[in-house]
Amino acid sequence: MVMTEKGYLIRLTHKTNREENGDIERKSTLEKSKNEKDIEEQSVEEGSVSSGAPISKEDISLTIEVGDDVKEIVALTESKKEEPVSETPKKYSMSVIAAIVGGIVFLLVICLIITIKNKNRKNDKDIKMTEYPDGQGTSQIVKSIVTAKNSPVSITSIHGVGSRAMQQDSFGISEVNDEKSLGEKGILAIVADGMGGLEDGDKMSQLVVVTMLQGFDQATGDEKPQDMLLKLLDAANDAVNLELGEERQGLCGSTLVAVHLKNNRLSFISVGDSHIYLYRAGKLAQINHDHNYAADLDEKARNGEISLEEAATNPQRAALTSFIGMGDLEHIDQNDEPIVVKKNDRILLMSDGIYGTIGDENICNAMSNPLKKSAIMINEMILAENRPKQDNYTCILMEII
């Protein structure tokens, strides 16, 4: 905090100088002569002092000298009375007052800062102290991502293992602390859900995220966002297929949802059943499509090919019809034109461990709170379900500011 102090210029004036001193000396000399004459005349007329003894010349001389000293003292005293009162005390007084006022203002500012910090610390404590039966606190799962001052978004993440033995979800966010990168290339956010039950699902999801982020780092920012995202997806799919080899393709892999945000323009790409939501004005809408057998079954039910009951009870509903690592991708979903986002809009990227546990309605209700509190509430609702087979769950929450 920078504080400025006002300076005060006090001009001191003094009437005493050589000329005035000369006047005083001349005045004193005249008064001395007059006094000597008066004393001599008085002495001649009276002929004695109070004791009745005659006055000698030595006595007269002594008397004159004493009187002269007294007169000089009186004259100097009178001249000092005529001099203006020095303004130095005033100067010191104003300086002291200014210092006191400055000190009080400084202390008030410090107290205000401490009060705000204590309030924020108390709010964080209230959020993070929630206890659950498994001993897993929310502070280990929900984190705010630090961004540059000119970042177009605030970002918070949720990343929980659930009841699984290992975490197969992965997520990543491009550089958000570099103002130059933000201005030239924007932000890329990715969530990849390694296919549970298949070997190396965690490694495949990590490979997807790393490959796409590396490709984004090498991008110039001049490409059309949709073309760039498709290029990054192809690179990730190729990397996973190569890692798996032909004999394991289709047996292991990962889903993907990714969004690119630049100049309030949102582009996305997705494969699999992870979701991308846009939250605006109290309403939550999924903006991508699922690539699973449930979507095919529901389409057949709408066309009258099967009954709604058959579509809802089919055991293969959750089976993915497109995922990274299956070889050539069957389905890719992306928007042809960017979505124009507005202030206070929120974009959510999440694995099925969240929406499959608490549903879209609960997610929407949580969004009515500040961003980090929304993430805390989502996590609390998942833990409150206490499902014995709770899937890994991951979400990136981005709010336009």
C-alpha positions as CSV (number, residue, x, y, z in Angstrom):
1,M,0.0,0.0,0.0
2,V,1.4,3.4,-1.0
3,M,0.6,6.2,1.3
4,T,1.3,9.9,0.5
5,E,1.9,12.6,3.1
6,K,1.1,16.2,2.6
7,G,3.9,18.7,3.3
8,Y,3.4,22.0,4.9
9,L,5.5,25.1,4.1
10,I,5.7,27.6,6.9
11,R,7.4,30.9,6.3
12,L,9.0,32.4,9.5
13,T,9.4,36.2,9.7
14,H,11.7,38.0,12.2
15,K,11.5,41.7,12.8
16,T,14.8,41.8,14.7
17,N,17.8,42.8,12.6
18,R,20.8,45.0,12.7
19,E,18.9,48.2,12.1
20,E,16.4,47.5,14.9
21,N,19.2,46.6,17.2
22,G,20.9,49.9,16.4
23,D,17.6,51.7,17.3
24,I,17.4,49.9,20.6
25,E,21.0,50.8,21.5
26,R,20.5,54.5,20.6
27,K,17.3,54.5,22.6
28,S,19.0,52.9,25.5
29,T,21.8,55.5,25.4
30,L,19.4,58.5,25.4
31,E,17.5,57.0,28.3
32,K,20.8,56.4,30.2
33,S,21.8,60.0,29.8
34,K,18.4,61.3,30.9
35,N,18.5,59.0,33.9
36,E,21.9,60.2,34.9
37,K,20.8,63.8,34.8
38,D,17.7,63.1,36.8
39,I,19.6,61.3,39.4
40,E,22.2,64.1,39.8
41,E,19.5,66.8,40.1
42,Q,17.7,64.7,42.7
43,S,20.8,64.1,44.7
44,V,21.7,67.8,44.8
45,E,18.3,68.8,45.9
46,E,17.8,66.2,48.6
47,G,21.5,66.1,49.7
48,S,21.1,62.6,51.2
49,V,19.7,59.1,50.8
50,S,17.2,57.4,53.0
51,S,19.9,56.7,55.7
52,G,20.6,60.5,55.9
53,A,24.3,60.1,55.0
54,P,25.8,62.4,52.3
55,I,26.1,61.0,48.8
56,S,29.6,60.7,47.4
57,K,30.6,60.7,43.7
58,E,31.4,57.0,43.9
59,D,27.9,56.3,45.3
60,I,26.3,58.3,42.5
61,S,28.4,56.5,39.9
62,L,27.4,53.1,41.3
63,T,23.8,54.1,41.4
64,I,23.9,55.2,37.8
65,E,25.5,51.9,36.7
66,V,22.9,49.8,38.4
67,G,20.1,51.9,37.0
68,D,21.6,51.6,33.5
69,D,21.6,47.8,33.7
70,V,18.0,47.8,34.8
71,K,17.0,50.1,32.0
72,E,18.8,48.0,29.4
73,I,16.9,44.9,30.7
74,V,13.6,46.7,30.6
75,A,14.3,48.1,27.1
76,L,15.2,44.6,25.8
77,T,12.1,43.1,27.4
78,E,9.9,45.8,25.7
79,S,11.6,45.2,22.3
80,K,11.0,41.4,22.7
81,K,7.3,42.1,23.5
82,E,7.1,43.9,20.2
83,E,8.5,41.0,18.2
84,P,6.0,38.6,16.6
85,V,5.6,35.2,18.2
86,S,7.7,32.7,16.4
87,E,5.7,30.3,14.1
88,T,8.1,27.4,14.9
89,P,5.9,25.9,17.5
90,K,3.0,26.1,15.0
91,K,5.2,24.3,12.5
92,Y,6.0,21.6,14.9
93,S,2.4,21.4,16.0
94,M,1.1,20.9,12.4
95,S,3.8,18.3,11.7
96,V,2.8,16.4,14.8
97,I,-0.8,16.5,13.9
98,A,-0.1,15.4,10.3
99,A,2.0,12.5,11.7
100,I,-0.8,11.5,14.1
101,V,-3.5,11.6,11.4
102,G,-1.3,9.7,9.0
103,G,-0.6,7.1,11.7
104,I,-4.3,6.7,12.5
105,V,-5.2,6.3,8.8
106,F,-2.4,3.7,8.3
107,L,-3.6,1.7,11.4
108,L,-7.2,1.8,10.1
109,V,-6.1,0.5,6.7
110,I,-4.1,-2.3,8.3
111,C,-7.1,-3.2,10.5
112,L,-9.3,-3.3,7.5
113,I,-6.9,-5.6,5.6
114,I,-6.6,-7.9,8.6
115,T,-10.4,-8.0,9.0
116,I,-10.9,-9.0,5.3
117,K,-8.2,-11.6,5.5
118,N,-9.6,-13.1,8.7
119,K,-13.1,-13.2,7.1
120,N,-11.8,-15.0,4.0
121,R,-9.7,-17.3,6.2
122,K,-12.9,-18.0,8.2
123,N,-14.9,-18.8,5.1
124,D,-12.2,-21.2,3.8
125,K,-12.1,-22.8,7.2
126,D,-15.8,-23.2,7.2
127,I,-15.7,-24.9,3.9
128,K,-12.6,-27.1,4.4
129,M,-13.5,-28.4,7.9
130,T,-16.3,-30.6,6.7
131,E,-15.7,-34.1,7.9
132,Y,-16.9,-37.3,6.3
133,P,-16.9,-41.0,7.5
134,D,-14.0,-41.9,5.2
135,G,-11.9,-39.1,6.6
136,Q,-11.6,-37.5,3.1
137,G,-11.7,-33.7,3.4
138,T,-12.9,-31.5,0.6
139,S,-9.6,-29.5,0.7
140,Q,-7.9,-32.5,-0.9
141,I,-10.4,-32.6,-3.8
142,V,-11.5,-29.0,-4.7
143,K,-8.8,-26.5,-5.8
144,S,-8.9,-23.1,-7.3
145,I,-6.6,-22.5,-10.2
146,V,-4.5,-19.3,-10.1
147,T,-4.8,-17.3,-13.3
148,A,-3.2,-14.2,-14.7
149,K,-4.7,-10.8,-13.9
150,N,-6.2,-10.4,-17.4
151,S,-7.5,-14.0,-17.5
152,P,-11.1,-14.1,-19.0
153,V,-12.1,-16.8,-16.5
154,S,-12.0,-18.0,-12.9
155,I,-11.2,-21.7,-12.7
156,T,-11.8,-24.4,-10.0
157,S,-11.4,-28.2,-10.3
158,I,-12.9,-31.2,-8.6
159,H,-10.9,-34.5,-8.6
160,G,-11.9,-37.4,-6.5
161,V,-11.1,-41.1,-6.6
162,G,-14.4,-42.3,-5.2
163,S,-14.4,-45.8,-3.9
164,R,-12.1,-47.1,-6.7
165,A,-8.6,-48.4,-5.9
166,M,-7.0,-46.0,-8.4
167,Q,-7.7,-42.7,-10.2
168,Q,-8.3,-43.2,-13.9
169,D,-9.6,-39.7,-14.6
170,S,-7.1,-37.1,-15.8
171,F,-7.5,-33.4,-16.5
172,G,-5.4,-30.5,-17.7
173,I,-5.5,-26.8,-18.3
174,S,-3.1,-24.8,-20.5
175,E,-0.9,-22.0,-19.3
176,V,-3.1,-19.5,-17.5
177,N,-0.4,-17.4,-15.8
178,D,1.2,-16.1,-19.0
179,E,-0.6,-13.0,-20.2
180,K,1.0,-13.2,-23.6
181,S,-0.1,-16.8,-24.1
182,L,-3.7,-16.0,-22.9
183,G,-3.9,-13.1,-25.4
184,E,-2.4,-15.0,-28.4
185,K,-3.8,-18.6,-27.9
186,G,-6.5,-18.5,-25.3
187,I,-7.2,-21.3,-22.8
188,L,-7.5,-25.1,-23.4
189,A,-9.2,-27.3,-20.8
190,I,-9.4,-31.1,-21.0
191,V,-11.0,-33.9,-19.0
192,A,-10.3,-37.5,-19.9
193,D,-11.9,-40.5,-18.3
194,G,-9.9,-43.7,-18.5
195,M,-12.2,-46.6,-19.2
196,G,-12.8,-48.3,-15.9
197,G,-12.4,-52.1,-15.8
198,L,-9.9,-52.0,-18.7
199,E,-6.2,-52.2,-18.1
200,D,-4.1,-49.1,-18.2
201,G,-7.1,-46.7,-18.3
202,D,-5.2,-44.3,-16.1
203,K,-2.2,-44.2,-18.4
204,M,-4.4,-43.7,-21.5
205,S,-6.2,-40.8,-20.0
206,Q,-3.0,-39.2,-18.9
207,L,-1.5,-39.7,-22.4
208,V,-4.6,-38.0,-24.0
209,V,-4.2,-34.9,-21.8
210,V,-0.4,-34.6,-22.1
211,T,-0.5,-35.0,-25.9
212,M,-3.2,-32.4,-26.4
213,L,-1.5,-29.9,-24.1
214,Q,1.8,-30.3,-25.8
215,G,0.2,-29.8,-29.2
216,F,-1.5,-26.6,-27.9
217,D,1.8,-25.3,-26.6
218,Q,3.2,-25.6,-30.1
219,A,0.2,-23.9,-31.7
220,T,0.6,-20.4,-33.0
221,G,-3.0,-19.2,-32.2
222,D,-3.7,-18.4,-35.8
223,E,-5.6,-21.5,-36.6
224,K,-9.4,-21.8,-36.6
225,P,-10.3,-23.2,-33.1
226,Q,-12.4,-26.1,-34.5
227,D,-9.5,-27.1,-36.8
228,M,-7.0,-26.9,-34.0
229,L,-9.1,-29.0,-31.6
230,L,-9.6,-31.7,-34.3
231,K,-5.9,-31.8,-35.0
232,L,-5.2,-32.2,-31.2
233,L,-7.7,-35.0,-31.0
234,D,-6.2,-36.8,-33.9
235,A,-2.8,-36.6,-32.3
236,A,-4.1,-37.9,-29.0
237,N,-5.9,-40.8,-30.6
238,D,-2.8,-41.7,-32.6
239,A,-0.7,-41.6,-29.5
240,V,-3.0,-43.9,-27.6
241,N,-3.4,-46.4,-30.5
242,L,0.3,-46.5,-30.9
243,E,0.8,-47.1,-27.1
244,L,-1.8,-49.9,-27.1
245,G,-0.7,-51.6,-30.3
246,E,-3.2,-53.4,-32.7
247,E,-3.7,-56.3,-30.3
248,R,-5.1,-54.1,-27.5
249,Q,-7.0,-51.5,-29.5
250,G,-10.6,-51.4,-28.4
251,L,-9.8,-53.1,-25.1
252,C,-8.5,-49.9,-23.4
253,G,-8.9,-46.2,-23.9
254,S,-10.3,-43.0,-22.7
255,T,-13.1,-40.5,-23.2
256,L,-12.4,-36.9,-23.9
257,V,-14.0,-33.5,-23.5
258,A,-12.1,-30.4,-24.3
259,V,-12.9,-26.7,-24.7
260,H,-11.0,-23.8,-26.1
261,L,-11.8,-20.2,-25.0
262,K,-10.5,-17.1,-26.6
263,N,-12.1,-13.6,-26.8
264,N,-15.3,-14.9,-25.3
265,R,-15.6,-17.5,-28.1
266,L,-16.1,-21.1,-26.9
267,S,-15.3,-24.1,-29.1
268,F,-15.4,-27.7,-27.9
269,I,-14.7,-31.3,-29.0
270,S,-15.7,-34.6,-27.4
271,V,-15.5,-38.3,-27.7
272,G,-17.3,-40.7,-25.4
273,D,-19.8,-40.0,-22.6
274,S,-18.1,-37.2,-20.6
275,H,-20.2,-34.0,-20.5
276,I,-19.7,-30.3,-21.3
277,Y,-22.3,-28.0,-19.8
278,L,-23.1,-24.3,-20.2
279,Y,-24.7,-22.7,-17.2
280,R,-26.4,-19.4,-17.9
281,A,-29.0,-17.4,-15.9
282,G,-29.9,-20.2,-13.7
283,K,-30.2,-22.9,-16.4
284,L,-27.9,-25.8,-17.1
285,A,-27.6,-27.2,-20.6
286,Q,-25.4,-30.0,-22.0
287,I,-23.8,-28.8,-25.2
288,N,-22.2,-32.0,-26.4
289,H,-23.6,-35.4,-27.3
290,D,-22.9,-38.8,-25.6
291,H,-21.3,-41.5,-27.6
292,N,-22.7,-44.6,-25.9
293,Y,-25.2,-47.3,-26.7
294,A,-27.8,-45.5,-24.6
295,A,-28.0,-42.8,-27.2
296,D,-28.5,-45.3,-29.9
297,L,-31.2,-47.1,-27.9
298,D,-33.0,-43.9,-27.1
299,E,-33.0,-43.0,-30.8
300,K,-34.5,-46.3,-31.7
301,A,-37.2,-45.8,-29.1
302,R,-38.1,-42.4,-30.5
303,N,-38.3,-44.0,-34.0
304,G,-40.6,-46.8,-32.6
305,E,-38.1,-49.5,-33.3
306,I,-38.1,-50.6,-29.7
307,S,-40.1,-49.7,-26.6
308,L,-39.0,-47.1,-24.0
309,E,-38.8,-49.9,-21.5
310,E,-36.4,-51.9,-23.6
311,A,-34.2,-48.9,-24.2
312,A,-34.1,-48.1,-20.5
313,T,-33.4,-51.6,-19.2
314,N,-30.9,-52.7,-21.8
315,P,-27.7,-53.8,-20.0
316,Q,-25.5,-52.4,-22.7
317,R,-26.7,-48.8,-22.3
318,A,-23.4,-47.6,-20.7
319,A,-21.2,-49.2,-23.4
320,L,-19.3,-46.6,-25.4
321,T,-19.7,-46.5,-29.1
322,S,-16.8,-44.1,-29.6
323,F,-13.7,-43.6,-27.5
324,I,-10.0,-42.8,-27.9
325,G,-8.0,-46.0,-28.3
326,M,-10.5,-48.0,-30.4
327,G,-8.6,-47.4,-33.7
328,D,-10.5,-45.1,-36.0
329,L,-13.0,-43.1,-34.2
330,E,-16.7,-43.8,-34.9
331,H,-18.1,-40.5,-33.6
332,I,-16.7,-37.1,-32.9
333,D,-18.8,-34.2,-31.6
334,Q,-17.8,-30.5,-32.0
335,N,-19.5,-27.2,-32.7
336,D,-19.2,-25.7,-36.2
337,E,-19.2,-22.2,-35.0
338,P,-17.9,-20.9,-31.6
339,I,-20.5,-20.2,-28.8
340,V,-20.4,-16.6,-27.7
341,V,-20.2,-16.6,-23.9
342,K,-21.2,-13.8,-21.6
343,K,-20.1,-12.5,-18.2
344,N,-21.1,-14.9,-15.4
345,D,-21.6,-17.8,-17.8
346,R,-20.1,-21.0,-16.5
347,I,-18.6,-23.9,-18.5
348,L,-18.3,-27.3,-16.9
349,L,-16.4,-30.3,-18.1
350,M,-17.0,-33.5,-16.2
351,S,-16.7,-37.3,-16.2
352,D,-19.7,-39.5,-15.7
353,G,-18.7,-40.1,-12.0
354,I,-20.4,-36.7,-11.2
355,Y,-23.5,-36.4,-13.4
356,G,-24.1,-40.2,-13.1
357,T,-24.2,-39.9,-9.3
358,I,-26.1,-36.7,-8.5
359,G,-27.8,-35.8,-11.7
360,D,-28.1,-32.5,-13.7
361,E,-30.7,-31.0,-11.4
362,N,-28.4,-31.1,-8.3
363,I,-25.5,-29.8,-10.4
364,C,-27.7,-26.9,-11.5
365,N,-28.7,-26.1,-7.9
366,A,-25.1,-26.0,-6.8
367,M,-24.3,-23.3,-9.5
368,S,-26.3,-20.6,-7.7
369,N,-23.3,-20.2,-5.3
370,P,-19.8,-18.7,-5.8
371,L,-17.7,-20.8,-8.1
372,K,-15.6,-22.6,-5.4
373,K,-18.6,-23.1,-3.1
374,S,-20.4,-24.6,-6.1
375,A,-17.5,-27.1,-6.5
376,I,-17.6,-27.8,-2.7
377,M,-21.3,-28.5,-2.8
378,I,-21.0,-30.9,-5.8
379,N,-18.3,-32.8,-3.9
380,E,-20.4,-32.9,-0.8
381,M,-23.4,-34.3,-2.6
382,I,-21.3,-37.1,-4.2
383,L,-19.8,-38.0,-0.8
384,A,-23.2,-37.9,0.8
385,E,-24.5,-40.5,-1.6
386,N,-21.9,-42.9,-0.1
387,R,-22.1,-45.3,-3.0
388,P,-20.1,-48.5,-2.4
389,K,-19.0,-48.5,-6.1
390,Q,-18.6,-44.7,-6.5
391,D,-16.7,-44.1,-9.8
392,N,-13.8,-41.6,-10.1
393,Y,-15.1,-38.1,-10.6
394,T,-13.6,-35.0,-12.1
395,C,-14.8,-31.6,-13.1
396,I,-13.3,-28.3,-14.4
397,L,-15.5,-25.3,-13.6
398,M,-14.8,-22.1,-15.5
399,E,-16.6,-18.8,-14.9
400,I,-16.5,-15.9,-17.4
401,I,-15.5,-12.7,-15.5
